[in-house]
Amino acid sequence: MADLIPEKAYFRIGEVSKILGVAPHVIRYWETEFKTIRPRRAKSDQRLYRKKDVEELLLIKKLLYEEKFTISGAKKRLAEWREKQKFLLLVRQKLVEIKEILDKR
């Protein structure tokens, strides 16, 4: 999924629209529904999306279009995914601590 996204700091809504294959108004609607999508604004008031925004939009599109989730179902699935990511990060940190302790012996 991430290989679809070019390496750059910011993307305009037209670029994001092409990457996702959806119309710009769909992206703007998803912004209102999924509060984690918060593009920055240029001085011209144009939306500027970061790579993580585009990755999340790709995931939202997959949940809605391929897996046939409703908006509320997709929100729940994303929340579950974030909780799992937090848990895995905590486990990783603890494993690193254990490794450091064992390396000192």
N, C-alpha and C positions, 0 to 999 in steps of 0.2 A: 504494500500500500504506500509506504513512504517513498518508494522508488518512482512513484508518479509525480512527486513534488520536486520541482527544481530547487537547487541550492541558492536561496537568496533570503534576505532578512524579512522583507515584506512583499505582500501580494495585493494587488487591487482586486476589487470584486469581479471584474471581467475575467481576470486570470484565474481566480478561484472557480468561477462559473465554468470555465473551460476544463479545468482539472477535474471537477466533480461531474461535469456533464449535466448540470441543472441550470435553470434560469436564475439570474441575479435576485429576482423577487423571492425565490424559494430560499435562498441563502439568508436574505433579510428576515424572512419569516422564522427560519430556524433560530436566528439570533434572539428573537423575542421569546421563543419557547425554551431554548437551552441557554441558561444564563452563564455557562462557562465559555461561551463564544463571545468575546469582547474585543472586537477589532479596535485598533487605535484610529485616531482621526488625523488626517493631514491638515495643514493650514487651510487647504481648499475644502475641508470638511469631507473629503473622500475617505472611505473606509480602507484601512491598511491591516491586512491579516498577517499574523505571524505563522510560521510553519506549524506550530502546535495547534493553532486554530484550524488550519487546513486539515491536519491529521484528524482532529476531532470531528470536523465536518464530514470527512470521508467515512469515519466510523458511524456517524449518525445516518448518513446516506445508506450504508450497508444495513444497518438495523431496520431502517424504514422500508427500503426498496427491495432488498434481497431476503431479509429474514421476516419481513412483513409485520414488524412491530407497529403498534400505535405510537403516537407521540408520548403518551404517559408511560407506555411499556418501555420505550426506548430510554426515557429518563430514568426509570427504575433500573434498567440493565446497566446504564452508564454509572449510576450511583453504586451498584454492586461491584462493577469493575474497578471503580476508584478505591473502594474499601479493600478489595483483594490486593490492589497495587500497594496500598499503605501497609497491609499486613506483610506482603512479600518484602517490602523495603525494610521493615522492622526485623524480619527474620534474617535478611542479608546482613544488617548491621550487627546483630547478635552473633552471627557466624564469624564475621570479621573479628569481633572482640574475642571470641573463643580461639580463633586461629592465632591471634596475637599473644594470648596467654600461653598457648601450647608452644609457640615459637620461642618464648622466653625460657622454657624449661630445658 
